[in-house]
Amino acid sequence: MPPLVDAVPLGIQHVLAMFASNVTPSIIIAGAAGFGFGSDQGALGFPDMTYMIQMAMLFAGIATLIQTLTIGPIGARLPIVQGTSFAFLPVMIPAVAGLGVDGMPGLMTGVVIGGCFHFCLGFVIGKFRFALPPLVTGLIVLMIGLALLKTGIQYAAGGVPLVGKPEYGTLAMWLPALVVIVVALTLSFATKGLLSVASVLIGILAGYIVAALMGQVSFANVGRAAIFDLPMPFKWGFAFDPAIVVGMCFMAIISAIETVGDTSGITKGGAGREATDKEIQGATFADGVGSAIAGVFGGLPNTSFSQNVGLIAMTGVMSRHVVTIGAVFLIVCGLVPKVGAVINTVPINVLGGGVIVMFGMVAASGINMLSEVVWNRRNMIILAVSLSVGFGLQLEPTALQHLPRTLQILMTSGLLPAAALSIILNLVLPQETAEELAEKV
């Protein structure tokens, strides 16, 4: 435990590094459901979106505490920062699209069941690491990034509610988004330390100021938000939708794979060693428990945050107590709805500038993982077939219009077919020997 004078700012730095990424999925899902954005939202939309932002902060903090302090075998006792996962968005967006509050019961049921399934993966995750080489994990992460790129562009141009209207894609919409991108890139490369780590968050603040000067920000709803409020269990109720449940369970596998990588990254970057099976198991347990509890109270799935892994490697401070301080700060913010209401004033186009950078980084992370692959003919065929089928179905979803709805949702996200094909082909196709490679050369 570093002295408090050092530990507190280090803990807040962890929060700043993940803050924008943590609340963004909740805003995206609320927008997809039709809760509304900024000054365009109605009286019903305001509390629902603010509540989701509030839950994103609260349960990211709670899940992080479970990782750092542990509950029996649940948690890794490592400085793992938890946050709302982007990986589940390709399944969650179509599950609630245009349904408003009516889409939330099915989604929350999927989150809870998916979290329980994720917890169970902790018992077996270590036994299946052999089937998840960088070729498979890199392709999956790349597909997640590609699935989300369209959303970033739509937001920067004004959001789905403006599609088809004259305001969509105007300079007034794009200017704040471009300011976010320019400021984030400038700080990322021209500065060091906290300014570089929190570049996207600062970029969003810069775009927010520009949007406010252009009259795109409204504070009308901030005054209506409570100063303190507790989460409400079963806020939207539950409804069983097989497509959502299967999709969330599948994405839990992807999230578990990501957590294995993040746990290993923390121990390598901070302690110069491999993660133990107990640490990986505990981290996976915590992922599942955090997601399931969040779903009960109307929150979205949690996972480990990779950007904070990089922060530990950069600072060299591998203290779970520092991350615990950050978690407490997130919990306090989550219990104060006015914080969520202020975040809710961020216009959708400003958010678009931020998510263009963040979603692009997800895709870039996948490419970085693929750089570890030896690109022989076998591996190129696996990537080619998996990427072509997965991304192709994502671009042309009507190709599967005759399938049952459940299969349509799972297949047209692109993630399920790409992941399944890459795993199966990697296990089935024979490895090329050195002699065979030499003959081909």
Residue pairs with C-beta under 8 A, 6 or more apart in sequence:
1 7
1 319
1 321
2 10
2 317
2 319
2 321
2 322
7 319
7 321
7 322
7 325
8 325
10 315
10 317
10 319
10 322
10 325
11 322
11 323
11 324
11 325
11 326
11 328
11 329
12 325
12 326
12 329
13 194
13 197
13 198
13 311
13 315
13 326
14 81
14 308
14 311
14 322
14 323
14 326
15 326
15 329
15 330
16 194
16 197
16 198
16 201
17 81
17 197
17 198
17 305
17 307
17 308
17 311
18 60
18 81
18 83
18 305
18 307
18 308
19 198
19 201
20 200
20 201
20 204
20 354
20 358
21 83
21 84
21 86
21 200
21 305
21 307
21 358
22 56
22 57
22 60
22 83
22 84
22 305
22 330
23 53
23 56
23 57
23 84
23 343
24 84
24 86
24 351
24 354
24 355
24 358
25 56
25 84
25 85
25 86
25 88
25 89
25 92
25 300
26 49
26 52
26 53
26 55
26 56
26 84
26 299
26 300
27 37
27 49
27 52
27 53
27 343
27 344
27 346
27 351
28 89
28 93
28 151
28 155
28 355
29 52
29 89
29 92
29 93
29 96
29 107
29 300
30 36
30 45
30 48
30 49
30 52
31 37
31 49
31 155
31 159
31 160
31 348
32 92
32 93
32 96
32 97
32 98
32 160
33 96
33 97
33 98
33 99
33 100
33 101
33 103
33 104
34 45
34 98
34 99
34 100
35 41
35 44
35 45
35 48
35 49
35 52
35 100
36 42
36 45
36 46
36 49
36 161
37 49
37 159
37 161
37 347
37 348
38 216
38 217
38 218
38 344
38 345
38 346
38 347
38 348
39 216
39 217
39 218
39 220
40 161
41 49
41 221
41 344
44 101
46 221
46 224
46 341
46 344
48 101
49 344
50 221
50 225
50 337
50 340
50 341
50 344
51 232
51 235
51 298
51 337
51 340
52 298
52 299
52 300
53 340
53 343
53 344
54 229
54 231
54 334
54 335
54 336
54 337
54 339
54 340
55 231
55 294
55 297
55 298
55 299
55 300
55 334
56 83
56 84
56 299
56 300
56 334
57 330
57 331
57 333
57 334
57 339
57 340
58 231
58 297
58 299
58 330
58 331
58 333
58 334
58 335
59 290
59 293
59 294
59 297
59 299
59 302
59 334
60 81
60 82
60 83
60 84
60 302
60 327
60 330
60 334
61 326
61 327
61 328
61 329
61 330
61 331
61 332
61 333
61 334
62 290
62 293
62 294
62 327
62 331
63 82
63 286
63 287
63 289
63 290
63 291
63 293
63 294
63 302
64 80
64 81
64 82
64 323
64 324
64 326
64 327
64 330
65 324
65 327
65 328
65 331
66 74
66 75
66 82
66 286
66 289
66 290
67 75
67 76
67 77
67 78
67 80
67 81
67 82
67 282
67 283
67 286
67 304
67 320
67 323
68 75
68 77
68 78
68 79
68 80
68 320
68 321
68 323
68 324
68 327
69 75
69 77
69 320
69 324
70 76
70 77
70 282
70 286
71 289
73 278
73 281
73 282
73 285
74 282
74 285
74 286
74 289
75 282
75 283
75 285
75 286
76 263
76 275
76 279
76 280
76 282
76 283
76 286
77 279
77 282
77 320
78 263
78 266
78 267
78 279
78 283
78 318
78 320
79 266
79 270
79 308
79 312
79 318
79 319
79 320
79 322
79 323
80 259
80 262
80 263
80 266
80 283
80 286
80 304
80 308
80 323
81 304
81 305
81 308
81 323
81 326
81 327
82 286
82 287
82 290
82 302
82 303
82 304
82 305
83 302
83 303
83 305
84 299
84 300
84 301
84 302
85 255
85 300
85 301
85 302
85 303
86 144
86 148
86 358
86 359
86 362
87 144
87 251
87 254
87 255
87 258
87 303
88 114
88 248
88 251
88 255
88 300
88 301
89 147
89 148
89 151
90 144
90 147
90 148
90 251
90 413
90 414
90 415
91 110
91 244
91 247
91 248
91 250
91 251
91 409
91 410
91 413
91 415
92 107
92 110
92 248
92 300
93 151
94 409
94 412
94 413
95 103
95 106
95 107
95 110
95 241
95 243
95 244
95 247
95 409
96 103
96 104
96 106
96 107
97 103
101 236
104 235
104 236
104 298
105 236
105 237
105 238
105 239
106 239
106 240
106 241
106 244
107 244
108 236
108 237
108 238
108 295
108 296
108 298
109 238
109 239
109 240
109 241
109 244
109 245
109 295
110 241
110 244
110 245
110 247
110 248
110 295
111 248
111 291
111 292
111 294
111 295
111 299
111 300
111 301
112 238
112 292
112 295
112 296
113 245
113 248
113 249
114 245
114 248
114 249
114 251
114 252
114 291
114 292
114 295
114 301
115 252
115 288
115 289
115 290
115 291
115 292
115 293
115 294
115 295
115 301
116 288
116 292
117 248
117 249
117 252
117 288
118 252
118 255
118 256
118 284
118 287
118 288
118 291
118 292
118 301
119 284
119 285
119 287
119 288
119 289
119 292
120 288
121 252
121 253
121 256
121 284
121 288
122 256
122 281
122 282
122 284
122 285
122 288
123 281
125 256
125 260
125 280
125 281
125 284
126 277
126 280
126 281
129 260
131 423
131 426
131 427
132 257
132 260
132 423
133 373
133 426
134 369
134 370
134 372
134 373
135 370
135 373
135 379
135 382
135 383
135 422
135 426
136 419
136 422
136 423
136 426
137 257
137 258
137 261
137 369
138 366
138 367
138 368
138 369
138 370
138 371
138 372
138 373
139 366
139 370
139 383
139 386
139 387
139 418
139 419
139 422
140 254
140 257
140 366
140 415
140 418
140 419
140 422
141 258
141 362
141 363
141 365
141 366
141 369
142 363
142 366
142 367
142 369
142 370
142 387
143 366
143 387
143 390
143 391
143 414
143 415
143 418
143 419
144 254
144 362
144 363
144 366
144 415
145 359
145 360
145 361
145 362
145 363
145 364
145 365
145 366
146 363
146 391
146 394
146 414
147 394
147 413
147 414
147 415
148 355
148 359
148 362
149 356
149 359
149 360
149 363
151 355
151 359
152 352
152 355
152 356
152 358
152 359
152 360
153 352
153 356
154 160
154 163
154 352
155 177
155 348
155 349
155 351
155 352
155 355
156 173
156 174
156 177
156 178
156 349
156 352
156 353
156 356
157 168
157 169
157 173
157 174
157 349
157 352
158 165
158 167
158 168
158 169
158 170
158 173
158 348
158 349
159 348
159 349
159 352
162 168
162 173
167 173
172 214
172 216
173 349
174 349
175 210
175 214
176 207
176 208
176 210
176 211
176 214
176 216
176 347
176 349
176 350
176 353
177 207
177 349
177 350
177 352
177 353
177 356
178 353
179 203
179 206
179 207
179 210
179 353
180 200
180 203
180 204
180 206
180 207
180 350
180 352
180 353
180 354
180 357
181 203
181 353
181 356
181 357
182 203
183 199
183 202
183 203
183 206
183 207
184 199
184 200
184 202
184 203
184 204
184 353
184 354
184 357
185 199
185 203
185 357
186 199
187 195
187 196
187 198
187 199
187 202
187 203
188 196
188 199
191 199
195 202
197 307
197 311
197 314
200 354
200 357
200 358
203 353
203 354
203 357
204 346
204 350
204 351
204 353
204 354
207 350
207 353
207 354
208 217
208 346
208 347
208 350
211 217
211 347
211 349
211 350
216 347
216 349
216 350
217 345
217 346
217 347
218 345
219 345
221 341
221 344
221 345
222 338
222 341
222 342
222 345
224 341
225 337
225 338
225 340
225 341
226 337
226 338
227 336
227 337
227 338
228 335
228 336
228 337
229 335
229 336
229 337
230 335
231 297
231 298
231 299
231 334
232 297
232 298
233 296
233 297
234 296
235 297
235 298
236 298
242 406
243 405
243 406
243 407
243 408
243 409
243 410
244 409
246 406
246 410
247 409
247 410
247 413
247 416
248 301
250 410
250 415
250 416
250 419
251 301
251 415
252 288
252 291
252 301
254 415
254 419
255 287
255 301
255 303
256 284
256 287
258 303
258 304
258 306
259 280
259 283
259 284
259 287
259 303
259 304
260 275
260 280
260 283
260 284
261 306
262 283
262 304
262 305
262 306
262 309
263 275
263 279
263 280
263 283
263 304
264 274
264 275
264 280
265 306
265 309
265 310
265 313
266 275
266 309
266 312
266 318
267 273
267 274
267 275
267 279
268 274
268 275
269 309
269 310
269 312
269 313
269 318
270 312
270 313
270 316
270 317
270 318
271 318
283 304
287 302
287 303
287 304
290 302
291 301
291 302
291 303
293 299
294 300
294 301
294 302
295 301
306 365
308 323
312 318
333 339
334 340
370 383
373 379
376 432
376 437
377 432
377 440
378 429
378 430
378 431
378 432
381 425
381 429
382 421
382 422
382 425
382 426
382 429
383 422
385 421
385 425
386 417
386 418
386 419
386 421
386 422
386 425
387 418
389 417
389 418
389 421
390 414
390 415
390 416
390 417
390 418
390 419
390 421
391 414
391 418
392 399
392 414
393 399
393 400
393 411
393 412
393 414
393 417
394 412
394 413
394 414
397 408
397 412
400 407
400 408
400 411
400 412
401 408
403 411
410 416
411 417
